């Protein structure tokens, strides 16, 4: 027979630090790296659906300064603004790509004029 033994999790810091991380996870999840976020969700037995909601909070926070995140947030949150956000992102991309200075094509031959 196998001896049942308790599993222990080693936690850096103390109980106060753990409570602080738990508070931050549910109130400011964007302060954690992706790996640390996943680790804390496992440690606190956060259901997958709630973890997705917390990740959506991270995207929402980033959407304030990033147009790509704003488009992703609009789509994931299911708002009616999704198509507007995506259209704005496309317009911004197009404007960036076309704002480069124009350069006329150059001939590879010197004095390449009409030789008739």
C-alpha positions in Angstrom: 0.0 0.0 0.0 1.1 3.5 -0.7 1.4 5.9 2.1 -0.8 8.9 1.5 1.2 12.0 2.1 0.3 15.6 2.0 1.5 17.8 -0.8 3.1 21.1 0.1 3.6 24.1 -2.0 6.6 26.2 -1.2 5.7 29.9 -1.3 8.3 32.7 -1.5 7.6 35.3 1.1 5.0 35.0 3.8 1.3 35.0 4.1 1.0 38.7 3.7 2.9 38.7 0.4 0.6 35.9 -0.8 -2.5 37.8 0.2 -1.1 40.9 -1.6 -0.5 38.9 -4.8 -4.0 37.4 -4.6 -5.5 40.9 -4.2 -3.4 42.2 -7.2 -4.4 39.1 -9.3 -8.1 40.0 -8.9 -7.8 43.8 -9.1 -4.7 44.5 -11.2 -3.9 41.3 -13.2 -1.9 43.3 -15.7 1.0 43.8 -13.2 2.0 40.1 -13.6 4.0 38.5 -16.4 2.1 35.8 -18.4 3.9 33.0 -16.6 3.4 34.4 -13.2 -0.3 35.1 -13.9 -0.8 31.4 -15.0 1.1 30.2 -11.9 -1.0 32.3 -9.5 -4.2 31.2 -11.2 -3.2 27.6 -10.6 -2.0 28.3 -7.0 -5.3 30.0 -6.1 -7.4 27.4 -8.0 -9.0 30.1 -10.2 -11.5 28.5 -12.5 -10.6 28.8 -16.2 -13.6 31.0 -17.0 -12.6 33.5 -14.3 -8.9 33.4 -15.5 -10.2 34.3 -19.0 -12.1 37.2 -17.5 -8.9 38.4 -15.7 -7.0 38.2 -19.0 -9.7 40.3 -20.6 -9.1 42.8 -17.8 -5.4 42.9 -18.9 -6.3 43.5 -22.5 -8.8 46.2 -21.4 -6.0 47.9 -19.5 -3.6 47.7 -22.5 -6.4 48.9 -24.8 -6.1 52.4 -23.3 -2.7 52.9 -25.0 -2.7 50.3 -27.8 -5.0 50.3 -30.8 -4.5 46.6 -31.5 -5.4 45.7 -27.9 -8.5 48.0 -28.3 -9.6 46.0 -31.3 -9.0 42.7 -29.6 -10.9 43.9 -26.5 -13.8 45.1 -28.6 -14.1 41.7 -30.3 -13.6 39.6 -27.1 -16.0 41.7 -25.0 -18.7 41.4 -27.7 -19.6 45.0 -27.9 -21.2 46.7 -30.9 -18.0 48.8 -31.2 -16.0 45.8 -32.5 -16.4 46.6 -36.1 -15.6 50.3 -35.5 -12.5 49.4 -33.5 -11.3 47.0 -36.3 -12.0 49.6 -39.0 -10.1 52.2 -37.0 -7.1 49.8 -36.6 -7.1 49.2 -40.4 -7.2 52.9 -41.1 -4.3 53.5 -38.7 -2.3 50.8 -40.3 -3.0 52.0 -43.8 -2.0 55.5 -42.9 1.2 54.3 -41.4 2.1 52.3 -44.5 1.3 55.0 -46.9 2.9 57.8 -45.0 6.4 56.8 -46.2 8.1 59.3 -48.6 7.6 58.5 -52.2 10.5 57.5 -54.3 10.4 57.4 -58.0 11.7 54.3 -59.8 15.2 54.7 -61.0 16.6 53.3 -64.2 19.5 50.9 -64.0 21.0 52.3 -67.2 22.8 55.7 -67.1 21.1 58.2 -69.4 18.3 55.8 -70.2 16.3 58.0 -72.5 14.4 57.1 -75.6 17.0 55.9 -78.1 15.2 55.9 -81.4 
